[in-house]
Amino acid sequence: MSKGTILSGMRPTGKLHMGHMSVLENWVKLQDEYNCYFMVADWHALSTEYQDPQGIREKARDMVIDWLTVGIDPEKSVIFVQSDVKEHAELHLLFSMITPLSWLERVPTYKDQIIQLGEQGKDINTYGFLGYPLLQAADILVYKATAVPVGEDQLPHLELTREIARRFNYLFNSHVFPEPQSILGKVAFLPGIDGRKMSKSYGNVINISATTDEITTQVRGMITDPARIHKTDPGHPDVCTVHTYHTIYNNEDVVGIEASCRAGSIGCVACKKALAEKLDRFLLPMREKRARLEQNPQYVDELLAEGAKKARQRAAEVMAEVRSAMKIV
């Protein structure tokens, strides 16, 4: 039985943080089960960052290095930059000719993000932002992806992709595109060091490439039980950011640590010290691999060039089918 095909990607934001780990770990597993295309979505970045596009390529390289450090394997998966495969733009253009405007306007995140990003001083009342779910559909369908790993918030976008695939196939009496299914992976919520969502904009992240000193400093700054004043006070682990990290990265000791916290027999300083040591051991192999890759930047550039070549070959095959179905060969 042939493998299915997956397309997934991220906007280039530079070095990644631990909030990305569960998604990346899911990618690592999927590349043994599917033909995987992992894309640096630099055109998508322009939908909100069009006023300041400089540095996108360097951020892309930094992000790809983190992909490699966690186990994305270029021998198993195609890793490429979106703008290096022009067929994405061509299919997006053709889809824009057949997609009703109302389909894009009803995407749940559209109006919310206009308000949210507008409050940050960004004007995204543009066609590019309105049409980015259509570009996502082109990203997916240009490889005939049969499945897409998504979070629940992205399900409406994937449903739009299926609707576009159905509409194209119906209008042109063809079977060019499959209707890709969702793969809902378990995404562990990992808060930032201040308890909010981990985000570079909040300055509350722990980078995958963090040094021992950076990890120690960031863990020391984590929010703990606000009601616990003295070391001997009974703690409430369920409201403690440090405990959340222990449940994910210190599974073998978390039961004992939780009991000691509730009993007031372990203080927050010792608890944070134990966590920092666990995180440092966990991130050490990735940090060492990043150091080796940073010494050889040409390797990453060559890897992306080879990935783009493979992606273009597949995308060109699909676009030939598209043009044939539309009789615009």
C-alpha positions in Angstrom: 0.0 0.0 0.0 1.4 3.4 -1.0 2.1 6.1 1.6 -0.2 9.1 1.8 1.2 12.6 1.4 1.5 15.3 4.0 2.1 19.1 3.6 2.8 21.2 6.6 4.8 24.3 7.3 5.6 27.3 9.5 6.1 31.0 8.9 9.8 31.9 9.3 10.2 33.4 12.7 13.8 32.6 13.3 14.9 30.4 16.2 12.0 28.3 17.6 11.0 27.9 21.2 9.8 25.0 23.3 6.2 25.9 22.6 6.9 24.4 19.1 8.2 21.1 20.4 5.0 19.1 20.4 4.3 20.1 16.7 7.8 19.2 15.7 7.8 15.9 17.5 4.6 15.0 15.7 6.3 15.9 12.4 9.2 13.6 13.3 6.8 10.7 13.8 4.8 11.4 10.6 7.8 11.3 8.3 8.1 7.6 8.9 4.5 7.1 7.9 3.9 9.5 5.0 5.6 11.2 2.2 6.2 14.6 3.9 6.7 18.0 2.5 7.7 20.6 5.2 7.5 24.1 4.0 9.0 27.4 5.1 6.0 29.7 4.5 7.7 32.9 3.6 4.9 34.2 1.3 2.5 33.7 4.2 4.8 35.8 6.3 4.4 38.7 3.9 0.6 38.7 4.5 1.3 40.4 7.8 4.9 41.5 7.5 4.8 43.1 4.0 6.0 46.4 5.4 9.2 44.9 6.8 10.2 41.8 4.8 14.0 42.1 5.3 15.5 39.2 7.3 12.9 36.6 6.2 15.5 34.4 4.5 17.9 34.5 7.5 14.9 33.7 9.8 14.0 30.8 7.5 17.5 29.3 7.8 17.5 29.6 11.6 14.1 27.9 11.8 15.1 25.1 9.5 18.2 24.4 11.6 15.8 23.9 14.6 13.8 21.5 12.5 16.9 19.5 11.8 18.0 19.5 15.4 14.7 17.9 16.6 14.9 15.2 14.0 13.3 16.3 10.7 15.3 14.2 8.2 16.0 15.5 4.7 16.6 11.9 3.7 12.9 11.1 4.6 11.2 14.5 4.0 11.2 17.3 1.4 12.2 20.5 3.2 11.9 23.7 1.1 11.1 27.4 1.0 7.6 28.2 -0.4 8.8 31.1 -2.7 11.3 28.7 -4.3 8.4 26.8 -5.9 6.5 29.2 -8.1 3.7 26.6 -8.8 2.2 27.6 -5.4 1.6 31.1 -6.8 0.2 29.8 -10.1 -2.3 27.5 -8.4 -3.3 30.2 -6.0 -4.0 32.5 -8.9 -6.1 29.8 -10.7 -8.0 29.0 -7.5 -8.7 32.7 -7.0 -10.6 32.7 -10.3 -13.1 30.1 -9.1 -13.4 30.8 -5.4 -16.5 32.8 -4.2 -15.5 35.8 -2.2 -17.9 34.9 0.6 -15.9 31.7 1.2 -12.9 33.7 2.2 -14.8 36.3 4.3 -16.4 33.6 6.4 -13.1 32.1 7.6 -13.5 32.5 11.4 -10.1 33.9 12.1 -10.2 36.6 9.4 -12.1 39.4 11.2 -10.6 38.5 14.6 -7.1 38.8 13.3 -7.8 42.1 11.5 -8.8 43.5 14.9 -6.0 41.9 16.8 -3.2 42.8 14.5 -4.7 46.3 13.9 -4.3 46.9 17.6 -0.6 46.1 17.1 -0.5 48.9 14.5 -0.6 46.5 11.4 -2.8 47.3 8.5 -3.8 44.0 7.0 -6.9 45.1 5.1 -5.3 43.6 1.9 -6.2 41.0 -0.6 -3.1 39.0 0.4 -4.4 38.6 4.0 -8.0 37.9 2.9 -6.7 35.3 0.4 -4.1 33.6 2.6 -6.4 30.6 3.3 -6.6 30.2 -0.5 -2.8 30.2 -0.7 -2.8 27.6 2.0 -5.2 25.5 -0.1 -2.7 25.8 -3.1 0.2 24.8 -0.8 -1.6 21.6 0.2 -3.2 20.7 -3.1 -0.2 21.4 -5.4 1.3 18.2 -3.8 -2.0 16.3 -3.7 -1.6 16.0 0.0 -4.0 13.5 1.5 -3.6 14.6 5.1 -2.5 17.7 7.0 -1.5 17.8 10.6 -3.4 20.7 12.2 -4.6 22.1 15.5 -8.4 22.5 16.0 -8.2 26.2 15.2 -7.0 25.3 11.7 -9.9 23.0 10.9 -12.0 25.6 9.1 -9.0 26.4 6.8 -8.7 22.7 5.9 -12.4 22.4 5.3 -12.1 25.4 2.9 -9.3 23.4 1.1 -11.6 20.5 0.7 -14.4 22.7 -0.7 -12.0 24.2 -3.2 -10.8 20.7 -4.3 -14.4 19.7 -4.7 -15.3 22.8 -6.7 -12.3 22.5 -9.0 -13.1 18.8 -9.7 -16.7 19.6 -10.3 -16.2 22.6 -12.5 -13.7 20.8 -14.7 -15.2 17.3 -14.6 -12.0 15.9 -13.2 -10.5 14.0 -10.3 -7.3 16.1 -10.0 -7.4 16.8 -6.3 -8.0 14.6 -3.3 -9.8 16.0 -0.3 -7.1 16.1 2.4 -8.1 14.8 5.9 -6.9 16.3 9.2 -4.5 14.7 11.5 -5.2 16.2 15.0 -2.0 15.6 17.0 -1.8 15.9 20.7 -0.4 19.3 21.3 0.7 19.8 24.9 0.0 23.3 26.2 3.4 24.7 27.3 3.0 28.1 28.9 5.6 30.8 28.8 7.7 31.5 31.9 5.0 34.1 33.0 2.1 31.6 32.6 0.8 33.2 29.4 0.9 31.6 26.0 4.6 31.2 25.0 5.3 33.9 22.4 8.3 35.9 21.3 6.1 39.0 21.4 5.6 38.4 25.1 9.3 37.8 25.7 8.5 34.7 27.8 10.0 31.9 25.7 12.7 29.3 26.2 14.4 28.7 22.9 15.1 25.2 21.7 18.7 26.4 21.3 18.9 28.0 24.8 22.2 27.7 26.7 22.5 26.3 30.2 22.7 29.8 31.7 19.7 31.0 29.7 17.7 28.0 30.8 18.6 28.5 34.4 17.7 32.2 34.3 14.4 31.6 32.5 13.3 28.8 34.9 14.2 31.0 37.9 11.8 33.6 36.5 8.9 31.2 36.2 5.6 32.0 37.9 4.9 29.6 40.8 2.0 29.3 43.3 1.3 33.0 44.4 -0.3 31.8 47.7 2.9 30.1 48.8 5.0 32.6 50.8 7.3 30.3 52.8 9.1 27.1 51.8 7.1 25.1 54.3 3.7 26.4 53.1 1.6 23.7 51.4 1.8 24.3 47.6 -0.8 24.0 44.9 1.0 22.5 41.8 -2.0 22.8 39.6 -1.5 26.6 39.4 2.3 26.5 39.1 4.0 26.9 35.7 7.1 25.0 37.0 4.9 22.0 37.7 3.4 22.1 34.2 6.9 21.7 32.8 7.7 18.9 35.2 4.6 16.9 34.0 6.0 17.1 30.4 9.8 16.9 30.8 10.3 15.2 34.2 7.7 12.5 34.1 9.7 10.0 36.2 9.9 12.4 39.2 6.8 14.5 38.9 4.6 12.4 41.3 7.2 12.7 44.1 7.8 16.4 43.4 4.0 17.1 43.4 3.6 15.3 46.8 6.5 17.1 48.3 5.1 20.5 47.1 1.7 19.8 48.6 3.4 18.8 51.9 5.6 21.8 51.9 8.8 19.7 52.0 10.3 21.1 48.8 10.8 24.8 48.1 10.3 26.6 44.8 14.0 27.2 44.5 14.9 23.5 44.6 11.9 22.6 42.4 13.1 25.1 39.8 16.7 23.9 40.0 15.5 20.3 39.3 13.5 21.5 36.3 16.4 23.5 34.9 18.7 20.5 35.0 16.1 18.3 33.3 15.5 20.9 30.5 19.2 21.4 30.0 19.7 17.6 29.5 16.8 17.5 27.2 17.9 20.3 25.0 21.7 19.6 25.1 21.8 17.2 22.0 19.8 19.8 20.0 22.0 22.6 21.1 25.1 20.6 20.1 23.6 19.7 16.7 22.8 23.4 16.1 26.3 24.4 16.8 27.6 21.9 14.2 25.1 23.1 11.6 25.9 26.8 12.2 29.5 26.0 11.4 28.4 24.8 8.0 25.7 27.3 6.7 26.3 26.0 3.1 24.8 22.7 4.1 21.5 24.2 5.0 21.4 26.3 1.8 22.1 23.2 -0.3 19.5 21.2 1.6 16.9 23.8 0.9 17.9 24.0 -2.8 17.6 20.2 -3.1 14.3 20.3 -1.3 13.0 23.0 -3.7 14.1 20.9 -6.7 12.1 17.9 -5.5 9.1 20.0 -4.6 9.1 21.8 -8.0 9.2 18.4 -9.8 6.1 17.2 -8.0 4.3 20.5 -8.2 5.0 20.7 -11.9 3.5 17.3 -12.4 0.3 18.4 -10.6 0.1 21.7 -12.4 0.3 19.9 -15.8 -2.8 17.9 -14.7 -4.5 21.2 -13.6 -3.9 22.9 -16.9 -5.0 19.8 -18.8 -8.3 19.7 -16.8 -8.9 23.4 -17.4 -7.9 23.0 -21.1 -5.4 25.8 -20.8 -2.4 23.7 -21.8 
